[in-house]
Amino acid sequence: MKEPSPSQRMAILIVEDDPHSQLYFTKLLSGMYDTYVAASAREAWDLLHSKSFGFVLMDISLKGEEDGLSLTRRLRSEEAFVKLPIVAVTAYAFPDDKRRALEAGCTDYLPKPVSSNDLHRKIAELAL
């Protein structure tokens, strides 16, 4: 697979509060994409309003003032983010989690641990 030049690389936002998961997703994606990490909903909100992203990986169980589902609902209420692919990821892969993620406005859902192939396939399928 040919690596795009830096000027053509899509930016992906990884919204994840776990340092190990941050590192894992960054390593999986940084060869082909420009990756940015937000450890909280507030940090993600600020990044999304300051840079253009083609894809978001959203941990639905963020700790802190706001979780990933609430952040997704808030993003979907703004015209600029209506079509942005937001894929929920969580280690708590209960059947109800997928339904709740989709109802909150997530484009799709991937349970952790996410394989490299599944992640790259999902990005290719959904990215702007």
N, C-alpha and C positions, 0 to 999 in steps of 0.2 A: 504494500500500500504506500503510495507516494505521500510524503509529508507536505502539507501546504506551507507556503512561505509565510513568515510571521505576519505580513500585512493582510493575508487572506484567512488567517486562523480565527475560528469562531471562539468567542468568549463564553465560558461555562462558569456559572456560579454554583459553588458547593456550599449549601447551608447545612452545617453540621457542627454540633458542639463537642463531639468526642474527638480528641486529638488523634487517636489511632485511625479512626474512620476518615478524618480529614487527610491524613497522610496516604492512606490506601487509595482513596478516590483521586487525589492529586497525582499519585504515581501512575495510576491507570490512564489518566487523561492528559497529562502535561506534554506528552510526546506529540500529540495531534492538535491540541486545543490550548488556548490561553485560559488558565484556571485561576479562579479567585475563590477564597474561602471566607465565609462569614460564620462566626461562632455563635451568633445570636440573631434573633429576628430584627432587632434594631440595626445591627451591622448590615444585615442583608438588605433591609429597606434602603439604607443610605447608599449602598453600592448599586442597587438596582436603579436608583434615581440619579446616579452620577455616571453610569456607563451603560452601554448597550450590550445585552447578553442574548445569545441564541438558544440557551438551554439552562434550566435550573434543576439541580438535584436538591430535594427538600426533605430533610430529616423531620418526620412528623412529630417526633417526641422531643423537640428542643426544650431544654430547661430554661428557666428564667421567666421574664414577664409575659412572654407570648410564645406559644408553640407553633410548629410548622403549619398546622391546619388553619389556625387563626391568621397567620401571616398570608397564607395563600388566599383566603377569603378577602382579606384587605387588598391584596394585589389585584385580584380579579375585579374589584370594584372600580379600578382605574382603567380607562380606555387603553392606555399605553401597554398594559400587561394582559389584556384579554386573550391574546393569541400566543403569548409566550409559553412554550412547553415547560411545564413544571411537573417533574416526576417525583412522587413521594417514595422515600426509602425509610425502612424501619426494621429494627431487629425483632419487634413484636409483631410477628406475622400472623395475626389472628384474622379469620375471614372477615370480621367486621371492620378491620383496619382499612382494607381496600375500599370497601363501600364508603366509609367515612372520608377517606382521602379523595375519592372521586366526587362525592357530594360537596366537599369543600372547594372544589375547582381544580384539583390536580388533573393533569392530562392523562397520567397513567401511574402505575405503582410497581415498585420492585422490592421484594423482601430481601433483607440482609441475611447472609452474606451475598452480595451481588457479584456475579462472575464478570470477568473482563468482557467476554463475548456478549453476554446479555446486555451489559451497559453500552457497549459500542453499537450493538444492533439497535437498541432503543434510541440512542442519539441519532443514528442514521435515519431512522424511521420518522422521528418527530421534530428534529431541530429546524429552526427557522433558516 
